[in-house]
Amino acid sequence: MGLRLEAFDEAAPPAAGPSADWILGHAAGLAEGIARGRAEALAEAEARGAALAEGGARALADLAWTYAEARGQVLGGIAPLVRALMDGLLPPLAAEALGPWIAEAVREAAEADLGAPRVLVHPDALAALAVRLPPEAAHALGPDPALGPGEARVALPGGETSLDVEAALLRLRHGLLPLLDAPETRRHG
C-alpha cells in the first residue's frame, strides 16, 4: 500500500465568501441589536435616575422634617424664657432705665457746658426722678402730661432728645412674639 500525498500543483479554487444576502441580513441584524441594546441601556439609566431622584427627594424631606423638629424643640424650650423676659424682667428694667438715662443726659450736658437742660417727664414719674438726678447739675425738671409714664424729653439749647421706654419695650415685645407664635412653639411649648 502506498502512501497518498496531496497534490499542490493545481491552484486551489478561491474560497467563497458570504453572499450579498447574508451581508445585508448581518448588517440589518447588527443595527437592530445595537438599537435594542441602546434602548435597553436608556431604559435602565432612566430607571436608575428615577430611583436616585426619589431617594434624594426622600432624603431632603427627611432633612426638612428633622430641621423643623429641631427648630420646634429649640423654640419650645426657649419659649418659657422669652415669656419670662417679656412679662417679668423687661417691664421693671424698662421702668428703672428712665432715671439713669435722664441722669446721664443731665450729667453730659453739665460736663459739656451746654447750659441747663430742661427735663420733662410724666407727672407721675416726677418725684421718683427728682431723687435720681445729680443735685450739682443745673437743670429744670418739670411735668408734661402729654408724655407717657415711660417717656422723657431732655431739651438743651442746641436740640432735644426723647426717650420712650414703653415704645422700645413694645418694639422688643413685637420682635419676640413671632418666636412664641411659631407653630413649632405652640406644639411643643
TIVO-533191 format. One line per 4 residues: number of its first residue (from 1); their letters; for each residue x, y, z of N, C-alpha, C. Coordinates in steps of 0.1 Angstrom, whole numbers, plus 5000, padded with zeros to 4 digits. Example, Ala and Ser with C-alpha at 12.3 -4.5 7.8 and 13.67 -1.06 7.14 Angstrom:
// residues 2
1 = AS = 5132/4943/5078/5123/4955/5078/5132/4967/5078 | 5128/4978/5071/5137/4989/5071/5129/5000/5079 $
This chain:
// residues 189
1 = MGLR = 5008/4989/5000/5000/5000/5000/5008/5012/5000 | 5004/5020/4992/5012/5031/4990/5007/5044/4998 | 5014/5052/4999/5011/5065/5006/5006/5075/4996 | 4995/5081/5000/4989/5091/4991/4992/5104/4996 $
5 = LEAF = 4997/5113/4988/5000/5126/4992/4992/5136/4984 | 4989/5147/4990/4981/5157/4984/4989/5164/4973 | 4982/5167/4962/4989/5174/4951/4987/5189/4953 | 4998/5197/4952/4997/5211/4954/5000/5218/4941 $
9 = DEAA = 5001/5212/4931/5004/5218/4918/4992/5225/4912 | 4981/5221/4915/4969/5227/4909/4965/5239/4918 | 4961/5250/4912/4957/5261/4920/4943/5258/4927 | 4943/5261/4940/4930/5258/4947/4920/5268/4943 $
13 = PPAA = 4907/5263/4943/4897/5273/4939/4895/5283/4950 | 4892/5296/4946/4891/5306/4956/4880/5303/4966 | 4882/5307/4979/4872/5304/4989/4860/5313/4987 | 4849/5307/4988/4837/5315/4985/4833/5323/4998 $
17 = GPSA = 4831/5336/4997/4828/5345/5009/4813/5345/5011 | 4809/5353/5020/4795/5354/5023/4787/5360/5011 | 4775/5356/5010/4767/5361/4999/4762/5375/5002 | 4758/5382/4992/4753/5396/4993/4740/5396/5003 $
21 = DWIL = 4732/5385/5002/4720/5385/5010/4725/5383/5025 | 4735/5375/5027/4740/5373/5041/4745/5386/5046 | 4753/5393/5039/4759/5406/5043/4748/5416/5047 | 4737/5417/5038/4726/5426/5041/4719/5422/5054 $
25 = GHAA = 4717/5409/5055/4710/5404/5067/4718/5406/5080 | 4731/5404/5079/4740/5406/5090/4740/5421/5094 | 4740/5430/5085/4740/5445/5088/4727/5449/5094 | 4716/5443/5089/4703/5446/5095/4702/5441/5109 $
29 = GLAE = 4707/5429/5111/4707/5423/5125/4715/5430/5134 | 4727/5435/5130/4736/5442/5138/4730/5456/5142 | 4724/5463/5132/4717/5475/5135/4706/5474/5145 | 4698/5463/5143/4687/5460/5152/4692/5457/5166 $
33 = GIAR = 4703/5450/5167/4708/5446/5181/4714/5459/5188 | 4720/5467/5180/4726/5480/5186/4714/5488/5191 | 4704/5490/5182/4692/5498/5186/4685/5492/5199 | 4683/5479/5199/4677/5473/5211/4686/5475/5223 $
37 = GRAE = 4699/5473/5222/4708/5474/5233/4708/5489/5238 | 4708/5498/5229/4707/5512/5233/4694/5516/5240 | 4683/5510/5235/4670/5513/5241/4670/5507/5255 | 4675/5495/5257/4676/5488/5270/4685/5496/5280 $
41 = ALAE = 4696/5501/5275/4705/5509/5283/4699/5522/5287 | 4692/5529/5278/4685/5541/5282/4674/5539/5292 | 4666/5528/5290/4655/5525/5300/4661/5522/5313 | 4672/5515/5314/4679/5512/5327/4684/5524/5333 $
45 = AEAR = 4690/5533/5325/4695/5546/5330/4684/5554/5336 | 4673/5555/5329/4661/5563/5333/4656/5557/5346 | 4655/5544/5347/4650/5537/5360/4660/5540/5371 | 4673/5540/5369/4682/5543/5379/4681/5558/5383 $
49 = GAAL = 4680/5566/5373/4679/5581/5376/4666/5584/5384 | 4655/5577/5381/4643/5579/5388/4644/5574/5403 | 4651/5563/5404/4653/5558/5418/4662/5567/5426 | 4672/5572/5419/4681/5582/5426/4674/5595/5430 $
53 = AEGG = 4666/5600/5421/4658/5612/5423/4648/5610/5435 | 4642/5598/5435/4632/5595/5445/4640/5594/5459 | 4651/5588/5459/4659/5586/5471/4664/5600/5476 | 4668/5608/5467/4672/5622/5470/4661/5630/5476 $
57 = ARAL = 4649/5629/5469/4638/5637/5474/4634/5632/5488 | 4634/5619/5491/4631/5613/5504/4641/5618/5514 | 4654/5619/5510/4664/5623/5520/4662/5638/5523 | 4659/5646/5513/4656/5660/5515/4644/5662/5524 $
61 = ADLA = 4634/5654/5522/4622/5655/5530/4625/5652/5545 | 4634/5641/5546/4638/5637/5560/4646/5648/5566 | 4654/5655/5559/4662/5666/5564/4653/5678/5568 | 4644/5681/5560/4635/5692/5563/4627/5689/5575 $
65 = WTYA = 4622/5677/5576/4614/5673/5588/4623/5674/5601 | 4635/5669/5599/4645/5670/5611/4647/5684/5615 | 4649/5693/5605/4652/5707/5608/4639/5713/5615 | 4628/5710/5610/4615/5716/5616/4614/5710/5630 $
69 = EARG = 4617/5698/5632/4616/5692/5646/4626/5698/5655 | 4638/5700/5650/4648/5706/5659/4645/5720/5662 | 4640/5728/5652/4636/5742/5654/4625/5743/5664 | 4615/5734/5662/4604/5734/5672/4608/5730/5686 $
73 = QVLG = 4617/5721/5687/4622/5718/5701/4629/5729/5707 | 4638/5736/5699/4645/5747/5704/4636/5759/5708 | 4627/5762/5699/4617/5773/5702/4608/5769/5714 | 4604/5757/5714/4596/5752/5725/4604/5753/5739 $
77 = GIAP = 4617/5750/5738/4625/5751/5750/4627/5765/5755 | 4629/5775/5745/4632/5788/5749/4619/5797/5752 | 4607/5791/5748/4595/5799/5749/4593/5804/5764 | 4594/5795/5774/4592/5800/5788/4602/5811/5791 $
81 = LVRA = 4615/5810/5786/4624/5820/5789/4620/5834/5783 | 4616/5833/5770/4611/5845/5763/4599/5851/5770 | 4590/5843/5774/4578/5848/5782/4582/5854/5795 | 4592/5848/5802/4596/5854/5815/4603/5867/5812 $
85 = LMDG = 4611/5868/5802/4618/5881/5798/4607/5891/5795 | 4598/5888/5786/4588/5898/5782/4579/5902/5793 | 4574/5893/5801/4564/5896/5811/4570/5900/5825 | 4581/5894/5829/4586/5896/5842/4598/5905/5843 $
89 = LLPP = 4608/5904/5834/4621/5911/5836/4621/5924/5829 | 4616/5925/5816/4618/5937/5809/4609/5949/5814 | 4597/5947/5818/4590/5959/5823/4596/5966/5835 | 4601/5958/5845/4607/5966/5856/4621/5972/5852 $
93 = LAAE = 4628/5965/5843/4640/5970/5838/4638/5983/5830 | 4628/5983/5822/4624/5995/5814/4621/6006/5823 | 4613/6004/5834/4609/6014/5843/4621/6020/5850 | 4631/6011/5854/4643/6015/5860/4653/6023/5851 $
97 = ALGP = 4652/6020/5838/4661/6026/5829/4659/6041/5827 | 4647/6046/5829/4644/6060/5826/4652/6069/5835 | 4653/6067/5847/4660/6076/5857/4675/6076/5853 | 4682/6065/5852/4696/6066/5849/4699/6073/5835 $
101 = WIAE = 4690/6071/5826/4692/6077/5813/4691/6092/5814 | 4681/6097/5821/4680/6111/5823/4691/6117/5831 | 4695/6110/5841/4707/6115/5849/4719/6116/5840 | 4722/6106/5832/4733/6106/5823/4732/6118/5813 $
105 = AVRE = 4721/6121/5808/4719/6132/5798/4722/6145/5806 | 4717/6147/5818/4719/6159/5825/4734/6160/5829 | 4741/6149/5833/4755/6150/5836/4763/6154/5824 | 4760/6148/5812/4767/6151/5800/4765/6165/5796 $
109 = AAEA = 4753/6170/5798/4751/6184/5795/4759/6194/5804 | 4760/6190/5816/4768/6198/5826/4783/6197/5822 | 4788/6186/5819/4802/6184/5816/4806/6191/5803 | 4797/6192/5793/4799/6198/5781/4796/6213/5781 $
113 = DLGA = 4791/6217/5793/4787/6231/5795/4778/6236/5784 | 4768/6228/5782/4758/6231/5772/4746/6240/5777 | 4747/6243/5789/4736/6250/5795/4727/6241/5804 | 4718/6247/5810/4709/6239/5819/4699/6232/5810 $
117 = PRVL = 4698/6219/5811/4688/6212/5803/4674/6212/5810 | 4665/6212/5802/4651/6211/5808/4646/6197/5806 | 4643/6191/5817/4639/6177/5817/4624/6176/5819 | 4617/6170/5810/4602/6169/5811/4599/6154/5812 $
121 = VHPD = 4590/6151/5821/4586/6137/5823/4571/6137/5826 | 4565/6125/5826/4551/6124/5830/4550/6128/5845 | 4539/6134/5848/4537/6139/5862/4539/6128/5873 | 4535/6116/5870/4536/6105/5880/4550/6101/5882 $
125 = ALAA = 4559/6104/5873/4573/6100/5874/4582/6111/5880 | 4576/6123/5882/4584/6135/5886/4591/6132/5899 | 4584/6128/5910/4591/6127/5923/4601/6116/5923 | 4599/6105/5916/4609/6094/5916/4621/6098/5908 $
129 = LAVR = 4620/6106/5898/4632/6110/5890/4639/6122/5897 | 4633/6130/5905/4639/6141/5912/4650/6136/5921 | 4649/6125/5927/4659/6120/5936/4671/6113/5928 | 4669/6110/5916/4679/6103/5908/4688/6113/5901 $
133 = LPPE = 4683/6125/5899/4691/6135/5891/4703/6140/5900 | 4714/6143/5894/4725/6148/5902/4722/6162/5907 | 4723/6164/5920/4720/6177/5926/4729/6188/5921 | 4741/6185/5918/4751/6196/5914/4748/6201/5900 $
137 = AAHA = 4740/6194/5892/4738/6198/5878/4726/6208/5878 | 4728/6218/5870/4718/6228/5868/4708/6222/5858 | 4696/6221/5862/4686/6215/5853/4672/6220/5858 | 4663/6219/5849/4649/6222/5853/4641/6209/5850 $
141 = LGPD = 4635/6204/5861/4627/6192/5860/4613/6196/5861 | 4605/6192/5850/4591/6196/5851/4582/6185/5845 | 4569/6187/5848/4559/6177/5843/4555/6180/5829 | 4551/6170/5822/4545/6172/5809/4534/6161/5808 $
145 = PALG = 4522/6164/5810/4511/6154/5809/4509/6148/5796 | 4515/6154/5785/4514/6148/5772/4523/6136/5771 | 4533/6134/5780/4542/6123/5779/4536/6111/5786 | 4540/6099/5782/4535/6087/5789/4544/6084/5801 $
149 = PGEA = 4540/6074/5809/4548/6071/5821/4562/6067/5818 | 4565/6062/5807/4579/6057/5804/4586/6067/5794 | 4581/6079/5793/4587/6088/5783/4593/6100/5791 | 4604/6105/5784/4610/6117/5789/4616/6125/5777 $
153 = RVAL = 4618/6138/5780/4623/6146/5770/4633/6155/5776 | 4645/6156/5771/4656/6164/5776/4659/6175/5766 | 4656/6187/5769/4657/6198/5760/4670/6206/5763 | 4679/6208/5754/4691/6216/5755/4690/6228/5745 $
157 = PGGE = 4698/6238/5747/4697/6249/5738/4700/6245/5723 | 4708/6235/5721/4711/6230/5708/4702/6219/5702 | 4693/6214/5710/4684/6204/5705/4677/6197/5716 | 4670/6186/5712/4662/6179/5721/4664/6164/5719 $
161 = TSLD = 4663/6157/5730/4664/6142/5730/4652/6136/5737 | 4647/6126/5731/4635/6120/5737/4638/6105/5739 | 4631/6100/5749/4632/6085/5752/4618/6081/5755 | 4614/6070/5749/4601/6064/5751/4604/6049/5755 $
165 = VEAA = 4605/6046/5768/4608/6033/5772/4597/6023/5769 | 4585/6028/5770/4573/6019/5767/4573/6015/5752 | 4576/6025/5743/4576/6021/5729/4588/6012/5726 | 4599/6014/5732/4610/6005/5730/4607/5991/5735 $
169 = LLRL = 4600/5990/5746/4596/5977/5752/4586/5971/5743 | 4577/5979/5737/4567/5973/5728/4573/5968/5715 | 4583/5975/5710/4590/5970/5698/4598/5957/5701 | 4604/5957/5713/4611/5945/5717/4601/5933/5718 $
173 = RHGL = 4590/5936/5724/4579/5925/5725/4574/5920/5712 | 4572/5930/5702/4568/5926/5689/4579/5918/5682 | 4591/5921/5685/4602/5913/5679/4603/5899/5684 | 4599/5897/5697/4600/5884/5703/4587/5876/5701 $
177 = LPLL = 4576/5882/5699/4563/5875/5697/4564/5864/5686 | 4570/5867/5675/4570/5856/5664/4576/5843/5669 | 4585/5844/5678/4591/5832/5684/4581/5824/5692 | 4572/5831/5698/4562/5824/5706/4550/5820/5698 $
181 = DAPE = 4548/5826/5687/4536/5823/5678/4539/5813/5668 | 4552/5808/5667/4556/5798/5657/4548/5785/5659 | 4544/5779/5649/4536/5766/5651/4544/5756/5659 | 4557/5756/5657/4565/5746/5665/4564/5749/5680 $
185 = TRRH = 4564/5762/5683/4563/5766/5697/4550/5762/5704 | 4539/5764/5696/4526/5760/5701/4525/5745/5703 | 4531/5737/5694/4530/5723/5695/4539/5718/5707 | 4551/5724/5709/4560/5719/5719/4560/5727/5732 $
189 = G = 4555/5739/5731/4556/5748/5743/4544/5749/5750 $
